[in-house]
Amino acid sequence: MILTARAMAMEFTLDVELATGDPDDALLARTMAHVEHDLRWIDEVFSTFKAGSHVSRLNRGEISPDDAPPAVAQVLELCEKYREETGGAFDAVAPDGTLDPTGIVKTWAIDRVRWRLDALPARGWLWGCGGDAMVSGLGPDAGPWRVGIAHPEDRSRHVGAVELGRGRTAIATSGTTIHAQHIWDPAAGDSASSTRYVQATVIGTDLIECDAWATAIVARGESAALAAQERGLDVLALRVEGGRVVAERSPGWAWAA
């Protein structure tokens, strides 16, 4: 059963494998209503496009982090953590000096509401949005979950699919072809368009970590891809040569059959 929630100008999708064949429609509807409410609150707090959000007000100097909800400090701490771990390839401070935690807010939001999904009478679920997803339990036919990876220049196509589950429970994709304004390389002082990767997908066990490293790989290139692999993450980095997509995969990468 597939359910959706609309928030943050995006569609979030929940694919549920129910424990019984008779779904509790009222429970599912209530759960998704609460999830959507949570996501909309996150957007009101973190949006860089809404003048009244706490992040926008922080950037204008109207408030301090202590005046914002505790969630803001939590996200900023995560941003600093991944800035240090990626050697600065991931950074929530934009080249113009403004605060922009967009690189992980979506996956932080996905992760933040998962407790509601764990309460469902389901043997498994896949929960995500726009190339970022986490899974729990069993997928269709009691097997692994299958996730397609979009073509970097044609979102209606896939470059392949992977299986999640059994220790690989999170996947995140970042790229320069869509919504690239939140990707930059602080060391280069330029936009991500100057790097050789147009898209990176990272698989691991922590969705936020995967997202931060996917962004870092697109921003920094090969050195970040190698660093991610050293941390035990599976990496797929894509570049375009002569109109053809070329894939570079970590040794642990496995395509679904």
FENHUHU-V926734 format. One record per residue. N is the residue number from 1. RES is the residue in one letter. SS is DSSP state (~ for helix, > for strand, _ for the rest). PSI is psi in radians with two decimals (* if undefined). OMEGA is omega in degrees with one decimal (999 if undefined). Layout:
BEGIN
n	res	ss	psi	omega
N	RES	SS	PSI	OMEGA
N	RES	SS	PSI	OMEGA
END
This chain:
BEGIN
n	res	ss	psi	omega
1	M	_	2.29	-178.1
2	I	>	2.23	179.2
3	L	>	2.69	-178.3
4	T	>	2.72	173.6
5	A	>	2.36	-178.5
6	R	>	2.09	179.4
7	A	>	2.81	177.2
8	M	_	0.50	-178.3
9	A	_	0.48	-179.6
10	M	>	2.85	175.7
11	E	>	2.13	176.9
12	F	>	2.42	-174.1
13	T	>	2.35	175.5
14	L	>	2.11	175.8
15	D	>	1.99	-172.9
16	V	>	2.28	169.2
17	E	>	1.80	-173.1
18	L	>	2.60	178.5
19	A	_	-0.44	177.4
20	T	_	2.85	-178.9
21	G	_	-0.13	-176.7
22	D	_	1.71	-175.2
23	P	_	2.57	173.7
24	D	_	1.58	-173.9
25	D	~	-0.66	-179.0
26	A	~	-0.73	179.0
27	L	~	-0.79	179.7
28	L	~	-0.74	-179.7
29	A	~	-0.73	179.2
30	R	~	-0.73	-179.3
31	T	~	-0.81	-178.5
32	M	~	-0.54	176.4
33	A	~	-0.73	177.4
34	H	~	-0.73	178.8
35	V	~	-0.81	-179.2
36	E	~	-0.69	177.7
37	H	~	-0.76	178.6
38	D	~	-0.77	-178.1
39	L	~	-0.66	178.8
40	R	~	-0.64	175.7
41	W	~	-0.75	178.4
42	I	~	-0.72	178.8
43	D	~	-0.70	179.4
44	E	~	-0.50	-179.2
45	V	~	-0.73	-167.7
46	F	~	-0.20	-175.6
47	S	_	2.31	173.8
48	T	_	-0.05	-179.0
49	F	_	-0.30	-178.9
50	K	_	2.14	-175.5
51	A	_	-0.49	-176.5
52	G	_	0.00	-179.5
53	S	_	2.77	179.7
54	H	~	-0.63	178.1
55	V	~	-0.75	178.1
56	S	~	-0.70	179.5
57	R	~	-0.60	174.0
58	L	~	-0.76	-178.9
59	N	~	-0.48	177.5
60	R	_	-0.04	178.8
61	G	_	0.30	-178.2
62	E	_	-0.48	179.5
63	I	_	2.89	173.3
64	S	_	2.89	177.3
65	P	~	-0.52	179.6
66	D	~	-0.36	179.2
67	D	~	-0.20	-177.8
68	A	_	2.86	175.6
69	P	_	2.63	-179.6
70	P	~	-0.44	179.4
71	A	~	-0.55	179.9
72	V	~	-0.80	178.1
73	A	~	-0.66	179.4
74	Q	~	-0.79	-179.6
75	V	~	-0.71	179.8
76	L	~	-0.62	176.0
77	E	~	-0.70	176.9
78	L	~	-0.72	178.7
79	C	~	-0.74	178.9
80	E	~	-0.69	177.8
81	K	~	-0.83	-177.0
82	Y	~	-0.41	171.9
83	R	~	-0.76	179.8
84	E	~	-0.77	-176.7
85	E	~	-0.57	-178.9
86	T	_	0.12	-178.9
87	G	_	0.51	178.8
88	G	_	-0.03	179.5
89	A	_	-0.54	170.9
90	F	_	2.23	-178.0
91	D	_	2.33	-179.9
92	A	_	0.01	175.6
93	V	>	2.04	-176.7
94	A	_	2.85	179.2
95	P	_	-0.47	179.3
96	D	_	0.09	176.9
97	G	_	-0.05	-180.0
98	T	_	2.73	178.4
99	L	>	2.22	179.5
100	D	_	1.57	179.8
101	P	_	0.30	-176.1
102	T	~	-0.53	-175.6
103	G	~	-0.44	178.7
104	I	~	-0.04	-175.1
105	V	~	-0.72	-177.8
106	K	~	-0.83	-178.4
107	T	~	-0.57	173.8
108	W	~	-0.69	178.6
109	A	~	-0.75	177.7
110	I	~	-0.80	-178.3
111	D	~	-0.60	-174.2
112	R	~	-0.54	-176.1
113	V	_	0.07	-175.3
114	R	~	-0.44	-179.7
115	W	~	-0.53	177.9
116	R	~	-0.61	-178.4
117	L	~	-0.58	179.1
118	D	~	-0.34	179.9
119	A	_	-0.13	-178.8
120	L	_	2.60	175.7
121	P	_	1.27	-174.7
122	A	>	2.58	174.8
123	R	>	-0.17	177.3
124	G	>	2.79	175.7
125	W	>	2.74	171.9
126	L	>	2.21	-172.3
127	W	>	2.15	-178.3
128	G	>	-3.02	-177.4
129	C	>	2.27	170.0
130	G	_	0.85	177.0
131	G	_	-0.10	178.2
132	D	>	2.26	-176.5
133	A	>	2.68	171.0
134	M	>	2.67	-179.5
135	V	>	2.76	175.7
136	S	>	2.42	175.3
137	G	>	-2.64	-172.9
138	L	_	2.57	176.8
139	G	_	-2.83	179.9
140	P	~	2.47	-179.9
141	D	~	0.53	178.0
142	A	~	0.44	178.8
143	G	_	-2.90	178.7
144	P	_	2.86	173.6
145	W	>	2.48	-179.1
146	R	>	2.23	-177.1
147	V	>	2.22	177.5
148	G	>	2.60	177.8
149	I	>	2.09	-173.5
150	A	>	2.58	172.9
151	H	>	2.39	-175.2
152	P	_	-0.36	-177.5
153	E	_	-0.04	179.6
154	D	>	1.68	-173.3
155	R	>	-0.19	177.5
156	S	>	-0.14	-178.8
157	R	>	2.79	176.7
158	H	>	2.56	173.0
159	V	>	-0.21	179.6
160	G	>	-3.08	179.1
161	A	>	2.70	177.9
162	V	>	2.84	177.2
163	E	>	2.38	178.0
164	L	>	2.64	-176.7
165	G	>	2.92	177.2
166	R	_	0.94	175.7
167	G	_	-0.25	175.0
168	R	>	1.66	-168.3
169	T	_	0.01	-177.6
170	A	>	2.52	178.4
171	I	>	2.41	179.1
172	A	>	2.49	179.9
173	T	>	2.33	173.7
174	S	>	2.63	-179.7
175	G	>	2.98	-176.9
176	T	_	-0.16	-174.8
177	T	_	-0.43	178.8
178	I	_	2.27	177.3
179	H	_	0.90	-177.3
180	A	~	-0.05	-173.5
181	Q	~	-0.29	179.5
182	H	~	0.16	179.9
183	I	_	2.17	175.8
184	W	>	2.82	177.0
185	D	>	1.84	-178.5
186	P	_	-0.56	-178.3
187	A	_	-0.58	-178.0
188	A	_	-0.34	-178.9
189	G	_	0.49	-177.7
190	D	>	3.06	-179.0
191	S	>	2.90	-178.3
192	A	~	-0.25	-177.6
193	S	~	-0.27	-179.3
194	S	~	-0.13	-179.7
195	T	_	2.94	-172.6
196	R	_	-0.20	178.5
197	Y	_	2.28	176.7
198	V	_	-0.27	-179.8
199	Q	>	2.51	176.1
200	A	>	2.40	175.8
201	T	>	2.34	-178.5
202	V	>	2.36	179.5
203	I	>	2.38	178.4
204	G	>	-2.55	-179.0
205	T	_	-0.24	-178.0
206	D	_	2.02	-174.3
207	L	~	-0.73	-178.3
208	I	~	-0.73	176.8
209	E	~	-0.78	178.8
210	C	~	-0.73	-178.7
211	D	~	-0.79	179.8
212	A	~	-0.74	-179.2
213	W	~	-0.60	176.0
214	A	~	-0.75	177.2
215	T	~	-0.74	179.7
216	A	~	-0.67	-179.0
217	I	~	-0.74	177.6
218	V	~	-0.66	-178.5
219	A	~	-0.74	-170.8
220	R	~	-0.54	178.7
221	G	_	-2.55	-169.3
222	E	~	-0.70	-177.3
223	S	~	-0.67	177.7
224	A	~	-0.64	177.9
225	A	~	-0.73	178.8
226	L	~	-0.68	179.0
227	A	~	-0.66	177.9
228	A	~	-0.71	178.7
229	Q	~	-0.63	178.2
230	E	~	-0.42	177.7
231	R	_	0.10	177.0
232	G	_	0.21	179.6
233	L	_	2.58	175.2
234	D	>	2.35	-171.6
235	V	>	2.37	168.9
236	L	>	2.03	180.0
237	A	>	2.29	-175.6
238	L	>	2.41	172.0
239	R	>	2.86	-178.8
240	V	>	2.20	178.0
241	E	>	2.06	179.0
242	G	_	0.63	-179.5
243	G	_	0.05	-178.6
244	R	>	2.37	179.1
245	V	>	2.21	178.4
246	V	>	2.23	-177.2
247	A	>	2.38	172.7
248	E	>	2.14	-173.1
249	R	>	2.58	173.1
250	S	_	2.76	-178.7
251	P	_	-0.49	-178.4
252	G	_	-0.02	-177.0
253	W	_	2.37	178.8
254	A	_	2.16	175.3
255	W	_	2.59	173.8
256	A	_	2.56	-179.3
257	A	_	*	999
END
